[in-house]
Amino acid sequence: MSSFIDSRVGSALKQAGMAALVTLGLTVVMVGLRTKTATGGLVIESQWPMVAAMVAVVFAGRFLMSLFVWQGENAFANATQAMMPKAKTLTKIGTFVGPALLVFAVTLPFYGDRYMIDLGILVLTYIMLGWGLNIVVGLAGLLDLGYVAFYAVGAYSYALLAHYFGLSFWICLPLAGVLAAFWGIILGFPVLRLRGDYLAIVTLAFGEIIRVILLNWYQFTGGPDGISRIPRPSFFGLEFTRKGGFAEFFGLDYSSLHKVIFLFYLILILALITNFVTMRLRKLPIGRAWEALREDEIACRSLGINTTTTKLTAFSLGAMFGGFAGAFFATRQGFISPESFTFIESAIILAIVVLGGLGSQLGVVIASIIMIGGFEVFRDLEELRMLVFGLLMVLIMIWKPRGLVSSREPSVYLKEKKAVSGDLVAEGEG
């Protein structure tokens, strides 16, 4: 027994040493050497203590992870899974957590300051994007790495329609969703026969194609200069101006916070509509077809389900909600450029869906709060906050590999389980 334990410790040390060596190779240049502006030009300064700390953390973490592996089973993961509540308990907890988060969101402008409301708008935007991508990835099981393309289509659709035709936000919002859904169908047709990694590569390429087009079509999109002075939405025709606007109409003292609160409730309503439509669709035949496609495409076809229609509806509906979020992003920022729609945005949205739990609406909310709010919590760490954030993501995926809310329950249940009588069994044997 002692020799077996010694071999396990030796194997853990070997794996930890290899991980530390790889970390040293990656960080010796990327972290250890840093350029700094000084008198006469750039100078190179070293940060070897930081490199040593990173190598030590990786060595210790890998050693502990390897040591907990016992006969091919992760004891740490098993222990944490045993401590987690069961699926039924999670469902009961979710029935209270969801309304509590909704009440918190609705009441936030009453006691939150400008910073908190702006952060809430950002979190709600990513929640809406996560729910839209959850239709494609979580429900239909189609890995989409180019979701930011539909986000960009929605934003540029509103900005260009408002710029060239002078249309209001309320007219451009549905048009942006329709145009994004149209591009979702265009993406869906070429990838009907693709699955897994091949599908991910094609969707990633599609996202880059959209970004490059926006970057190079200067006469139409403004290219790298972007589009500025995008009009803001009005409250039933009332602008948020100092004179003759919202505040004067309702007899209030003018405050720039009124516009921010209005945008907060606008994205909250859009996100709730996204959630409502998604939850309703899950109980319809198309929603059950998405789940069947996610579990097994071959079995889905054998049941007579049209996989072409199923995939296209998933892509188009997910893209539509991404277009809505893009139109809101454009009107909130007042300025958009291709740099706002890079691959990292798709990665963040996909990470929200995966960390929250594929197919889980509540999980997307919790993951959005953790990821987007987490950036603000670790803002004081400056350059190290991405390192800390990545480390926390690794720990979460080790602790909960299927996401924070990993219970995957069917959308429709049979109300009664009818037992087959003995007479019917006898007739069948005859």
VENGIBEL-V613861 format. One record per residue. N is the residue number from 1. RES is the residue in three letters. OMEGA is omega in whole degrees, 0 to 359 (999 if undefined). NEAR is the number of other C-alpha atoms within 8 Angstrom. Layout:
# VENGIBEL-V613861
n-><N/N>
res-><RES/RES>
omega-><OMEGA/OMEGA>
near-><NEAR/NEAR>
This chain:
# VENGIBEL-V613861
n-><1/2/3/4/5/6/7/8/9/10/11/12/13/14/15/16/17/18/19/20/21/22/23/24/25/26/27/28/29/30/31/32/33/34/35/36/37/38/39/40/41/42/43/44/45/46/47/48/49/50/51/52/53/54/55/56/57/58/59/60/61/62/63/64/65/66/67/68/69/70/71/72/73/74/75/76/77/78/79/80/81/82/83/84/85/86/87/88/89/90/91/92/93/94/95/96/97/98/99/100/101/102/103/104/105/106/107/108/109/110/111/112/113/114/115/116/117/118/119/120/121/122/123/124/125/126/127/128/129/130/131/132/133/134/135/136/137/138/139/140/141/142/143/144/145/146/147/148/149/150/151/152/153/154/155/156/157/158/159/160/161/162/163/164/165/166/167/168/169/170/171/172/173/174/175/176/177/178/179/180/181/182/183/184/185/186/187/188/189/190/191/192/193/194/195/196/197/198/199/200/201/202/203/204/205/206/207/208/209/210/211/212/213/214/215/216/217/218/219/220/221/222/223/224/225/226/227/228/229/230/231/232/233/234/235/236/237/238/239/240/241/242/243/244/245/246/247/248/249/250/251/252/253/254/255/256/257/258/259/260/261/262/263/264/265/266/267/268/269/270/271/272/273/274/275/276/277/278/279/280/281/282/283/284/285/286/287/288/289/290/291/292/293/294/295/296/297/298/299/300/301/302/303/304/305/306/307/308/309/310/311/312/313/314/315/316/317/318/319/320/321/322/323/324/325/326/327/328/329/330/331/332/333/334/335/336/337/338/339/340/341/342/343/344/345/346/347/348/349/350/351/352/353/354/355/356/357/358/359/360/361/362/363/364/365/366/367/368/369/370/371/372/373/374/375/376/377/378/379/380/381/382/383/384/385/386/387/388/389/390/391/392/393/394/395/396/397/398/399/400/401/402/403/404/405/406/407/408/409/410/411/412/413/414/415/416/417/418/419/420/421/422/423/424/425/426/427/428/429/430>
res-><MET/SER/SER/PHE/ILE/ASP/SER/ARG/VAL/GLY/SER/ALA/LEU/LYS/GLN/ALA/GLY/MET/ALA/ALA/LEU/VAL/THR/LEU/GLY/LEU/THR/VAL/VAL/MET/VAL/GLY/LEU/ARG/THR/LYS/THR/ALA/THR/GLY/GLY/LEU/VAL/ILE/GLU/SER/GLN/TRP/PRO/MET/VAL/ALA/ALA/MET/VAL/ALA/VAL/VAL/PHE/ALA/GLY/ARG/PHE/LEU/MET/SER/LEU/PHE/VAL/TRP/GLN/GLY/GLU/ASN/ALA/PHE/ALA/ASN/ALA/THR/GLN/ALA/MET/MET/PRO/LYS/ALA/LYS/THR/LEU/THR/LYS/ILE/GLY/THR/PHE/VAL/GLY/PRO/ALA/LEU/LEU/VAL/PHE/ALA/VAL/THR/LEU/PRO/PHE/TYR/GLY/ASP/ARG/TYR/MET/ILE/ASP/LEU/GLY/ILE/LEU/VAL/LEU/THR/TYR/ILE/MET/LEU/GLY/TRP/GLY/LEU/ASN/ILE/VAL/VAL/GLY/LEU/ALA/GLY/LEU/LEU/ASP/LEU/GLY/TYR/VAL/ALA/PHE/TYR/ALA/VAL/GLY/ALA/TYR/SER/TYR/ALA/LEU/LEU/ALA/HIS/TYR/PHE/GLY/LEU/SER/PHE/TRP/ILE/CYS/LEU/PRO/LEU/ALA/GLY/VAL/LEU/ALA/ALA/PHE/TRP/GLY/ILE/ILE/LEU/GLY/PHE/PRO/VAL/LEU/ARG/LEU/ARG/GLY/ASP/TYR/LEU/ALA/ILE/VAL/THR/LEU/ALA/PHE/GLY/GLU/ILE/ILE/ARG/VAL/ILE/LEU/LEU/ASN/TRP/TYR/GLN/PHE/THR/GLY/GLY/PRO/ASP/GLY/ILE/SER/ARG/ILE/PRO/ARG/PRO/SER/PHE/PHE/GLY/LEU/GLU/PHE/THR/ARG/LYS/GLY/GLY/PHE/ALA/GLU/PHE/PHE/GLY/LEU/ASP/TYR/SER/SER/LEU/HIS/LYS/VAL/ILE/PHE/LEU/PHE/TYR/LEU/ILE/LEU/ILE/LEU/ALA/LEU/ILE/THR/ASN/PHE/VAL/THR/MET/ARG/LEU/ARG/LYS/LEU/PRO/ILE/GLY/ARG/ALA/TRP/GLU/ALA/LEU/ARG/GLU/ASP/GLU/ILE/ALA/CYS/ARG/SER/LEU/GLY/ILE/ASN/THR/THR/THR/THR/LYS/LEU/THR/ALA/PHE/SER/LEU/GLY/ALA/MET/PHE/GLY/GLY/PHE/ALA/GLY/ALA/PHE/PHE/ALA/THR/ARG/GLN/GLY/PHE/ILE/SER/PRO/GLU/SER/PHE/THR/PHE/ILE/GLU/SER/ALA/ILE/ILE/LEU/ALA/ILE/VAL/VAL/LEU/GLY/GLY/LEU/GLY/SER/GLN/LEU/GLY/VAL/VAL/ILE/ALA/SER/ILE/ILE/MET/ILE/GLY/GLY/PHE/GLU/VAL/PHE/ARG/ASP/LEU/GLU/GLU/LEU/ARG/MET/LEU/VAL/PHE/GLY/LEU/LEU/MET/VAL/LEU/ILE/MET/ILE/TRP/LYS/PRO/ARG/GLY/LEU/VAL/SER/SER/ARG/GLU/PRO/SER/VAL/TYR/LEU/LYS/GLU/LYS/LYS/ALA/VAL/SER/GLY/ASP/LEU/VAL/ALA/GLU/GLY/GLU/GLY>
omega-><181/178/179/179/179/178/178/179/178/178/179/178/179/179/179/178/178/179/179/179/177/179/178/179/181/187/185/178/185/182/186/181/185/178/182/179/179/179/180/178/182/175/180/176/184/178/184/176/178/177/180/179/179/180/180/180/179/179/181/180/179/179/180/179/180/181/180/178/185/180/173/180/181/183/179/180/179/180/180/177/179/180/181/178/180/183/179/178/177/179/179/178/180/179/177/183/180/177/179/177/178/178/178/181/182/184/184/181/182/181/180/177/183/181/181/180/177/177/177/177/180/180/180/177/180/174/179/177/178/177/177/178/179/176/184/186/186/183/182/178/180/184/184/178/180/184/180/179/179/174/179/179/178/181/182/177/179/183/182/178/178/184/186/185/178/180/181/181/185/174/183/183/178/178/178/177/180/179/177/177/177/177/174/177/178/176/185/184/182/187/182/183/183/177/173/185/181/176/180/181/181/179/176/178/179/178/179/178/179/181/181/177/178/183/187/180/190/185/185/185/183/177/180/178/178/180/182/179/176/184/179/178/179/178/183/178/180/177/181/179/183/182/177/183/185/184/181/181/181/177/181/172/183/177/178/180/180/180/180/179/178/178/178/181/178/180/176/179/179/179/179/176/177/180/181/180/180/181/177/181/180/181/178/179/180/178/177/176/176/181/176/178/179/184/182/183/181/177/178/178/181/178/178/180/179/183/178/178/181/180/182/178/178/179/185/180/176/178/181/180/174/176/176/180/178/177/178/179/181/182/178/182/185/179/177/176/180/180/178/187/179/182/182/177/176/180/180/181/178/178/177/181/183/180/179/183/183/179/183/177/179/179/178/179/181/180/178/179/181/185/183/176/179/176/182/180/183/181/181/179/178/186/184/186/176/177/179/180/177/178/178/178/178/180/179/181/173/183/180/186/180/177/182/176/192/180/180/182/178/182/184/179/171/184/182/173/184/179/179/183/180/181/180/178/179/178/179/178/179/999>
near-><4/5/6/7/8/8/8/9/9/8/9/13/9/8/11/15/9/8/11/12/9/8/11/10/8/8/10/11/8/8/10/12/11/10/8/8/7/7/5/4/6/9/8/8/8/7/10/8/6/9/13/8/8/9/12/9/8/12/12/9/9/12/12/9/9/11/10/9/11/8/4/5/7/9/9/10/10/9/8/9/9/7/6/6/7/6/7/6/8/11/8/8/8/9/8/8/8/9/8/8/8/8/8/8/9/8/8/9/9/5/6/9/7/8/7/8/14/10/9/10/12/9/12/11/12/10/12/15/12/14/14/15/17/15/14/15/14/14/13/14/12/11/10/12/13/13/13/13/13/16/17/14/13/18/17/13/13/15/13/10/11/14/9/6/7/7/9/9/13/7/8/14/12/9/10/17/15/10/13/17/16/9/11/16/12/8/11/12/8/7/10/8/5/7/9/8/7/8/13/12/9/9/13/12/9/11/14/12/8/10/13/9/8/12/12/8/10/10/6/6/12/12/14/10/6/11/11/7/6/12/9/8/9/9/7/4/5/8/10/11/8/8/5/9/11/11/14/12/8/6/6/7/6/8/6/7/7/9/8/11/10/8/10/12/9/8/12/11/8/10/12/8/8/12/11/8/8/10/8/8/10/11/10/8/8/9/11/12/11/14/11/12/13/11/7/8/10/6/8/13/10/7/6/6/9/7/10/7/7/13/12/12/9/12/14/15/12/15/18/17/13/19/20/15/14/15/18/11/10/15/14/8/7/11/11/12/11/14/6/6/13/11/12/7/9/12/9/8/12/11/8/13/19/10/15/17/16/15/11/14/9/10/14/16/10/9/13/14/10/8/9/10/11/10/10/7/7/9/8/6/7/7/6/7/12/7/8/8/10/8/8/8/8/8/8/12/11/8/10/11/7/11/14/11/11/11/8/7/4/5/7/6/5/5/4/4/5/4/4/6/6/6/6/8/9/8/7/6/5/4>
